[in-house]
Amino acid sequence: MTRSLCLLLALAACRRTAPVEAQPEMATGWREGVAAAHGGAAVVVTAHPEASRAAGQILEGGGNAADAAVAAAIALTLVEPQSSGIGGGGFLLHFDAESRELTAWDGRETAPAATTAELFWADGAPQRFPDVVAGGRSVGTPGLVRMLEQVHRAHGASPWADLVAPSIELSERGFVVTPRLEKMVRGMERQIDPLRKDPTAKAYFYPNGQGLRAGDTLTNPALAATLRALSAGADAFYTGPIAAQIVDAVHGASASQGALTLDDLAAYTPIRGEALCRPYRRFTVCGHGPPSSGGVAVLQLLGLLERFPSDQLDLATADGAHRFVEAARLAMADRNQWVADPAFVPVPVDALLDPAYLAARSALITERRAEVVGAGVIPAPAPVTPPSCPESKDTTHLVVVDATGDAVSLTSSIENAFGSGVMVGGFLLNNQLTDFEIDARTPGGAHPNAAAPCKRPRSSMSPTVVLDEQGQVVMVLGSPGGSRIIQYVARVLVLTLDGGVPLQAAISRPNLAAMGDVVELENDGGSPPWSAELAQGLADRGHTIKQTSLNSGLHGAMWDGASWVGAADPRRDGLVVTPR
């Protein structure tokens, strides 16, 4: 074990030191050392400075980690509209330092009661993904607001209205458009562009016919009005005028009409459960279980690598990178075959994470690329009875640790950039139903991730918490990035837990991902960049290499033995704040 990790473990029982000043705001684009060695007694890391500051203010005012996470998630609705917001859903892990209880919260969107497996078919054939994103048909029942309310009731300390107030004020005062938001809006012009198909979204993101520009001050009075109503509680979102506006927008969307109803909204319920945890080296790594595939796949990937000594997992070498991508290929094959909503299909989580099964799968990792990588053979899990429907790729990640040691890791999303493009009440609605298999036909019948009424689509969101041998949290981590999230998170875990690399340096290093038969190497970010020798070494081992953009949004915090050190992904607009 590395010296830094030994120090981390030895001092983990010592808890906090005096807080330090907040990190100054950084420029956008690729940024070196965005949060280098920035420690404190508490820490917040989100994808936007305003959201980080809102959460920091809550902590400074006596709120706890759950309170601050709620405030940040709501603020991101305004300042990072392309990625998340109250029109979407998310997965959250909450660690209680006193009880050492780790709770998993599922706020994933659900399919409307009228959904069928052929949701995205036309003229007897499945449609293309770009043709089904925009409009109401792709909108699932938003789960984030109800989940945040339940998390607050279980773990929060501050009044709910106080957590909404910063975003109301910011919506009215306005925020400065970042270069990243400008780039995302302008990028839509060359892609699916759901924003131009919705008149409300078009007017907001293309004022005067021109896309938003960096430096503009953008206000959102419609969102301020929505949030004022939400100050009384989540019922204002799921019933009454706001719910009616959501349903009308879904049914009236010009690009496509959806099936969401008032009953779907009123019946939405988040799920509280146990985190999915397994040992790795001297640590316990915890994620979220299905319907997110993130927890299972990250733990599988680590389990497949654990037979290799840590010094054989140096990702800057061709051997280490080869082992990582081969493990990723195996984990992703199982993920694609087995993981879906466990309320509708049996998900063999224990079998997939069984040490004997992982050892057999790990033996498939040899000195060269495996020609064929398929899902493993799992004993048939017990069937489940799907519930009755009640009748009543972008994404974001944030972490919060408060001065008592409570911690939150939250990944939230509206799915594609700008979601469905349907805008109502100042916020965008998700397109999460496209996370179901559009063509769910398989030789053995319907795919486990086929759409169905009230079902939650499979996700790759991977909120992660790492515990030490005493059961205390020593790292919180996560990222956006679609199905690549799993590998982004696993890469950082290998670098930190195996290599002793500081968290910020690990996040800032370039990404790699095994996507099917291709190994993607990030070519427009990461420091230091991948070497030509590594790329050639992977090719020599049989891999097809693609140099491409891998725009993660990794955010995390790590206990260094003396304080919490936050780390923000320099590929995005994130900010580390250490409240006083």
N, C-alpha and C positions, 0 to 999 in steps of 0.2 A: 504494500500500500504506500502511496506517496506521502511525503512529509506533510503536505498541506491537508490531506484528508485525515491523517492521524491527528493533527492539531484540531481539525474541525470536530472530530469525535471526542477528543479529550476535553474540549472546552464547551461541548454542546450543552452541558448542564448549567453553565454560567449563562445567564440570559442577557440582559440588555445593558447598553452603555448610554451615556448622555447623547441626545440627538444632535444632529449637525444641520447645517444650512441646506436648503433645497438646491438641487442642481440647476444651474441656469439653463434656459431654453437653448436648444441647439438648432442649427440650420437644417433644412430638409435635404433629402438626397443621401448619398453614402457619407457617413460620418464616422471618423475614427475616434475610438475611445469615448463613446457617447455617455457612458456612466462609469468611467474607470474608478474603482476603489472608492465608491461613494456610499459610505455606510452610515447607519444610524440605528436608533432603538426601534424605529418603525419605518416602513417603506411602502411606497405606492409606485407601481409601474403600469401605465396604460399607453394606448396607441396615440394619444393626443395630449398636448400640454394642458389644455383647459380641463380635460377629464381628470388628469392627475392632480391638478390643483384643487378641483372640487372635492376629490376624495381626501386630499391632504387637509383641507379646511375642516372636513367632518372629523377627522382624527384629532386635529388640534382643538376642536370644540368639545371633546369628550366622547365622541363616537368610537365604535370599535371596528374591527376588520369587516364584519358583515355590513355595517352601516356605510362604510366608505366604498365598498364594492357596489352597493346599490346606487349610490350617488354617481359613481364613475360610469356605470353601465347606462344610466339614464342620460348623462351628459354626452356620451358617445353617439346617442341618437341624433344630436344636433351637429356635432363637430366632425364625426366620421360617418356620414350617412351612407357612404358606399359599402360599408362593412357590416354594420350591426344596428341595433336599435330596438325600440319597443314593438316594432312590427315583426320581430323575429323570435328566436328562441335561443337556448343555450344549455350548457352543462356546467355545474358548479361543484367544487369540493370545498368543504369548510372544516377546518381543524380547530378544535377547542383545546387550548394548551393546558387548562386545568384538568379536564377529564381525559385528555389525550384521545378524544373521540373524533374520528374522521367521518363526516357525513357527505353522501353524494346526493345531489339534487338534479333531477331531470326536468328541464323546461323545454324539451324538444317540441316542435310543432306537431300537430296531428292532422291527418287527412279528414276532410269533411265527410259527413255521414253518407253522402251520395257518391263517394269515390268508387271507381271500379279499377280493375287491373289494367284496363285499356284506356286509362285516363288521357294519355297523350298519343292516341291513335287517330288516324283520319283515313277514310276511304279504305278501311280494312288493313292498314299497315301502320307500323310505328313511325312517328315523326322524328325529325332531327332535333337534337338538343337546342340549337340556336332558334328553332322555330317555335319552341314551346315555353321559353323563359318568360317573355313579356306578357303582361296581362293577368287577369284574375284566375285563370285555370291553374296556375302554378302555385297559388297562395295557400299555405297551410294555416291552421288555426294558431295564431301567435301565442307563445308560451312564456316569453321572458317576463312580462309584467307580473303575472300570477306567481311565477317561481320566485322572483325577487321579493314579493310580498311575503310569501311563506318562509323564505330564508330569513327575512327581517323579523318575523314573528317568533321564529325559533331561536335566533342567535343575536338579533340586534339589540341596541341599547337606546338609540336616539329616536325621537318621534319621526314617523314616516314622512310627514310633511316637510320636516327639516332636510330630508335627503333629496327631495324633489326641488326645493326652493332654489338651489344654485343654478339649475338648468333653466328654470323659469326666467330668472334674472338674465342669464346669458343669452337666452333666446330673444329677449327684448332688446338687450344692449347690443348684441351681435358679436361675432367672432371673426377673426381674420382668416380668410381662405389661404390654405397652405399650397405650396407648389404641387404637393402630391394630390390634393383634391382637384386642383386645376387639371393636372395630367390625367386623372381618372375620368373626369367629365369629358375632356377632349378625346380620350381614348375610346369612349363609347361611340363617337362619330364613325369610327372605323370598324366597329364590332356589332354586337347585337343591338345596342342602344335602345333599351326599353324606355329610357327617359323621354324620348321624343314622341313616344306613342301614347303618353298620358299628358293631357293638357296642363294639369296642376304641376306635375314634375317638370315639364318642359319650361313652364314659366319661372319656376324656382331655380333650376340649374342652368337655364339659358336665358337670363334676363336680356331684354332688348334683342333677342335673337342670337346673342353671343354667349358662349360658354363662360362659366365663372373663371375669373382670373386671380392668380395669387396676389394677395394684398387687398383684395376687396373685403369690405366689411359686410357680412351676411347676417341679416336678422331673420327670425322665423316666428312671427306673431301667432301663426296658427298652432305651432307646437307649444308656445307658451300657454295658449288657451287650453289645449289638451292636457298639459301637465298641471295646470291649476285644478282641473277636474280630478286628475289622478291624485292630487294631494289628499283627497279624502279616502283613498284606497283603490285597490285594483278593480273593485266592482264597477267603477266608473268606466273602465276600459272594456269589460266583458258584458256589460248590460247597458241599456240606456242609449243616449244620443251618439256617443262615440262608437259603440258597437254597430248601431244602425248605419253610421257613415261608412264604416269598414265594409259591411255587407253590401251596401249600395255601390261602393267603389269597385268591389270584386265582381259584382254582377253587371256593372255598367262599363267595365273596362273595354276600350275600343279594340285592343289587340286580341283579347280572348276573354270570354266570360267564365267565371268560376262558380263553384257550387257551395261556397261557405255560407252558413246561415247563422241567424241569431242563436239558435239552439246549440250549434257547434261552439260558438264563443262562450255561451253561458255554462256549458258542460265541461270546459277545459279544466283539467286538474294536473298540477305538477306531481312528480313522484319523488318521494324521499326514500333513500335506500342506503346500503352500505357501499363504501368504496371498494374497488377491486385492487387488492394488494398482493404482492409476491416479493420474496427476498431477492436481492441482487448484490453479490459481494457481501459487504458488511452492512448494507442498507436495506430498507424496505421501500420499494417503489409502488406508488398507488395511483390509479387512474379511475376513470368512470367506466362502468360496465355498459352492456348493450341497452338501448339501440345504438350507442356510440361504439364503433369498432376500435376507437383509439386506445382505450385502456387495454383491451385484449391484445391488440397488435403490438403496441409498445412493449408490453411485458413478454410477449412471445419473442420479439426481436432480441430483447436483452437476454432472455433465457437461452436462445439459440447461440448467443455469443459467449455465454458464461464459461463454457469449457475451455475457451482460449485464455491464456494468461493476459493480463491487462496490457503488457508491453507488446503483445501481438495485435492490438487493436488501435494502433496509431493510424488515424485516418489520413495523415499526410503521406503515408506510404501506400504503394500499390497493394501490398499484401493486406494491410489493415482495411483499406477501402474496399477491396475485393470481398473480404469476409463480411463486412457490413452490408454491402449490397446483396450478397447471396442470402444473408439472413433476412433482409427486407423482402426479397422475392418470395421466400418461403412464408413469411408472416402475412404478406399481402394476398397470397394465394388462399390461405386459410380464411383470412378476413373476407375475401370475395365470396367464398363458398358457404361459410357457416354463420356469419353474423348478420342479424336483423333485429327487429323488434321482438323481444322475448315473450311478449304477451300474445304474439301471433304464431311464432315458430319456435321450436326448441333450439336453443343456442348452447352447445356443449362447452361452456366456458371452462369448467374444471378439467375436462379431457384435453382441451387445447393447451392448457397451461400445466398439464401433468409433467413432472420432471422426466419420466421415462419416455413419454411421447416427444418432448422437446429434445432429449438426447438422441433419439432415433432420427429426428428431422435434422438436427445439427450435424449428424454424420454425413449428410448429403453435401455439406460445405467442404469442398475439396480445393485443390490448388488451381482449378480452372472452373470457369462458368459451367453450371449445370445446363445441359441442353434443354431439358424439359423440367419445369417446376409446376407441380399441381398441388391441389389441396391434399392434406393428409387423410388417412383413413381413420375415422372416429367411430367408436361404438354408437349405434343409433340412440340418440337421446330420447328421453321420455317425451311423448307428444304433449302438446298443450291445447287447451280449448280457447280459441280466440274470444275475446270479450265482445259482448253486444255493444253497439254504439249507444251511448247515453242519449236520452231524448231531451233533456232540459238544454362562392368559392373565393365570395370574399368572406371575411370573418374578422373577429378581433379577439385579443386575449389581454386580460388584466390580472395583476396579482396585488394583494394587499397583505401586509403583516402589521399587526398593531403592537403596542408596547407591552402587552401581556403575553404575546406569543400566539394569539389567535391568527389564523391565516386563511385566505381565500384564493383559490385559483379558478378563474371563470373564463370559459371560451364561449363567445356569443356570436351569432351570425344571422344575416338575412340571405345567405347562400351566395348567389352570383353577385358581382359588383352591381350595386344599386338594386339588388333583389329583382322583384317583378316589374319595377318601374312604376307601380301603382302607388300614388301618393295621396294620403288622406290625413287630415288633422295635423299636418306639418311633418309627418314621418312616412317612410317608405315601407311597404309590405313585402314580405319575403317571397322567394320562389322555391321554398324548400321541398315542395312536392316533386321537383325534378331530381331530387336525391333518391327517389324510388327508381327501380329499373324501368326504363321507358319500354323496352321490349323484354318482358319477364318470362318469355317462353324458354324452357330448357328441356333437354331430352327426358329428364325425370319428372317433368311437370312444372308448375309455377316456381319461379325463383323465390328464395326466402324473402327477398327485398321487394317483392311485388307490391304494388299499391293496394290498399284495402281500406274500408271505412274505419276511421278513428285510429288507424295505424300510424306509428311514428317512423319516418324514413330513417334508414341507416345513416350514420354520420361518421366522420373521421376526427371529430373534435377530441382533443387529448389533454384536458386539464390534468396536471400532474403534481403530486406532492411526494417528496422524499423524506423518509424518517430515518433517524439514527438508531443505534442499538438500545437507547433508552426510550424510544418511542416518541421523541420530540422531532418536530418538523425542522429540517435543515435546508430544504429547497422547495420552492414553488415555481412552476414553469408551464408554458403552453405557447401555442402559436396558431395563427390562421394559415391557410394554404391548401384547402381542399384535401384530397386523399394524401397529399404529400406531408400534411401535418404530422402524421405518424413518424415519418422518417426525420423531419426537422427536429422533433422533440427527442427522438432516440439518439440522434447524432450528438446533441448537446449533453445528454445523459452519459454517453460513452466518453466524451471528451472530459467531462468534469469528474465523474465517478471512477473511471478507469485511468484517465490520463492526468488528473489533478490540474487541469486547465482552469484558470479563473472563469467564472460564469460569463462575464462580459466578453472576454476573448473567445470563449467557445461559441457564443451567439454570433459574434462578428466574423468568425471564420466562414468560408464558403460552404454552401449547401451542396448535397448530392442526393440523388433519389433514383431508385430502381423502379421504373414504370414499364411494366411488361418486360419485353426483351431489350429495353434500352436503358442505359445508365446515363442520367442527366447530371452534368456538372455545371454549376453556376459560373457564368462567364461575365457578369456585369456587376458583381458585388463580392464581398468577402475579402478578408485580409488576414494572412497573405493569400493570394489567389492560388488556385490549383496549378501545380507545375505541369509542364509538358511531359516530364518524365512519368508523373503519376498517370496522366491520361494514356500515355503509350503503354504503361505497365498494365492498366486495366484492359486495353485492347489486346495486348499479348496474352491475357488470360481468357480471352474469348468474348469480351463484352463489346457491344456496339455503343459507341460514345456519342452523346449529343451535347454540345455546348449551348446553354440556354439561360434565360433569366429564371431564377428561383426565388421569388419575392416573398420570403417568410416575414413573419411579424413576431418573432420570438421575444417574449417578455418574461422576466423571472427575477427571483431574489434568492440569495444564498447566505446562510449564516457562516461567517468566516472564523468563528471562534471568539470574536469580540463584538461584532455588530452585524446587522443585516446589510448586505451589499446588493443594490438593485442593478439590473441590467436591461437596457432597451435595445431593440433591434435597430441598427443604423440604417436599415433599408426603408424605414417608415418614419413617422413623425413622433415617436414615443418619447416620453419624459419620465425620468426617475425623480420622485419627490420624497424627501425624508423629513416628515413633519417634526416641529419642535414639541 
